[in-house]
Amino acid sequence: MAWLFGLLLLYFTKLAFLDSLIALIFGSIIVVTGAKILKETTSNLMDEADFKLIEQFGQLIDNNKTIEWIDIHNFKLVKYGNVFHINCDLVLPWNMYLSEAHKEGEKLRSLLMANFSEDIVFNLHTDECFKKYCKHCKKENCLERTDAFEKQLSFDLGRFTKERIE
């Protein structure tokens, strides 16, 4: 519609330089749009990390974590079309039954699926706490605790995508 306005403006004002100006404006819009599409396409082909999206996942998990989720790390996200492929490691208390650990993994998967419209293929690896996470674990009646609770870990981008906690 804007091109029609430009043509009418040129027709009624009879100012010849408007033709070049309008062409320059529309040419610029086409070049900028093309560059954005090319960048997005190249990023998708190269599986470039979308840190804003990963941070959204981290904030969602951080705001909804259960007392059992001591840490989540090694978070990887690949987007293929309208599908998110997610892999991560969830640290749970060392003495948790396998059936309970599975339920915690399902809670995490359900949380992600309920908050994103895209399809999600979710692979989860569970780790035991190895008793080195005691200062970050809120579980109160753990007989194996080696350190007093200090603070719960936040799932910020740096920690969230790391292979392991130091």
C-alpha positions in Angstrom: 0.0 0.0 0.0 2.9 2.4 0.8 4.2 2.0 -2.8 0.8 3.2 -4.1 1.1 6.2 -1.9 4.6 6.9 -3.2 3.4 6.6 -6.8 0.5 9.0 -6.2 2.8 11.4 -4.4 5.1 11.4 -7.4 2.2 11.8 -9.9 0.6 14.7 -8.2 3.8 16.6 -7.1 5.7 16.0 -10.4 8.9 16.0 -8.3 11.2 13.6 -10.2 13.6 13.1 -7.3 10.8 11.4 -5.4 11.1 8.4 -7.7 14.7 7.8 -6.7 14.0 8.5 -3.0 11.0 6.0 -2.9 13.1 3.4 -4.8 15.9 3.9 -2.3 13.6 3.5 0.7 11.9 0.3 -0.6 15.3 -1.1 -1.8 16.7 -0.5 1.7 13.7 -2.3 3.3 14.2 -5.3 0.9 17.9 -5.5 1.7 17.4 -5.3 5.5 14.7 -7.9 5.4 16.7 -10.1 3.2 19.8 -9.8 5.5 17.6 -10.7 8.6 16.2 -13.8 6.8 19.7 -14.9 5.6 21.1 -14.5 9.2 18.2 -16.5 10.7 18.5 -19.2 8.1 22.2 -19.5 8.5 21.9 -19.6 12.3 19.4 -22.4 12.1 21.5 -24.4 9.6 24.6 -24.0 11.9 22.6 -24.9 15.0 23.7 -21.6 16.6 22.6 -21.4 20.2 19.6 -19.1 20.8 20.7 -17.7 24.2 17.5 -15.7 24.7 15.5 -18.8 24.3 17.7 -20.9 26.6 17.5 -18.1 29.2 13.7 -18.3 28.9 13.8 -22.0 29.6 16.2 -21.4 32.5 13.9 -18.7 34.1 10.9 -20.9 33.7 12.6 -23.8 35.4 14.1 -21.5 38.1 10.7 -20.1 39.0 9.0 -23.5 39.1 11.7 -25.9 40.5 10.8 -28.4 43.1 12.7 -29.0 46.3 14.1 -32.2 44.8 15.7 -30.4 41.8 19.2 -29.6 43.2 20.8 -28.6 39.9 20.1 -28.6 36.2 23.2 -28.3 33.9 24.5 -29.4 30.5 21.3 -27.9 29.0 21.3 -28.1 25.2 18.6 -26.9 22.9 18.4 -27.4 19.2 15.5 -26.0 17.2 14.5 -27.8 14.0 11.5 -26.0 12.4 8.8 -26.0 15.0 10.4 -28.7 17.3 12.7 -28.1 20.2 15.2 -30.9 21.0 16.3 -30.5 24.6 18.9 -32.5 26.5 19.9 -31.7 30.1 21.1 -33.3 33.3 19.0 -33.1 36.4 20.7 -33.6 39.8 18.4 -35.2 42.4 19.1 -36.5 45.9 21.3 -39.5 45.9 18.9 -41.7 47.8 15.8 -41.1 45.6 14.1 -44.2 44.3 14.2 -44.6 40.5 10.4 -44.3 40.3 10.5 -41.0 42.1 13.3 -39.7 39.9 11.3 -40.6 36.9 8.3 -38.6 38.3 10.6 -35.6 38.8 11.8 -35.8 35.2 8.2 -36.0 34.1 7.4 -32.9 36.1 10.2 -31.0 34.3 9.1 -32.3 30.9 5.5 -31.3 31.6 6.5 -27.8 32.8 8.4 -27.2 29.6 5.7 -28.6 27.3 2.9 -26.6 29.1 4.8 -23.3 28.6 5.9 -23.5 25.0 3.7 -24.0 22.0 6.4 -25.8 20.0 6.7 -29.5 20.0 9.4 -30.7 22.4 11.6 -33.8 22.2 13.0 -34.1 25.7 16.0 -36.2 26.8 16.9 -36.2 30.5 19.8 -37.6 32.3 19.5 -37.8 36.0 22.5 -37.5 38.3 22.8 -38.2 42.0 24.0 -35.4 44.1 27.2 -37.2 45.0 26.9 -35.4 48.4 28.8 -32.5 47.0 25.6 -30.5 46.5 24.6 -30.5 50.2 25.1 -26.8 50.6 22.6 -26.2 47.7 20.1 -28.9 48.7 16.9 -27.8 50.5 16.0 -31.3 51.6 15.9 -31.1 55.3 15.9 -34.7 56.6 18.9 -36.1 54.7 21.0 -38.4 56.9 24.0 -38.1 54.6 24.2 -34.3 54.6 27.9 -33.2 54.7 27.3 -29.5 54.6 24.6 -27.2 56.0 22.3 -25.6 53.4 23.6 -22.2 52.2 21.6 -21.3 49.1 19.7 -22.9 46.2 21.4 -22.8 42.9 19.8 -20.5 40.3 19.6 -21.7 36.7 21.3 -18.7 35.1 22.6 -19.0 31.6 26.3 -19.6 32.5 25.6 -22.4 35.0 22.7 -23.8 33.1 24.7 -24.6 30.0 27.9 -25.8 31.8 28.8 -29.5 31.7 29.2 -29.8 35.5 29.3 -27.6 38.6 32.8 -27.0 39.9 
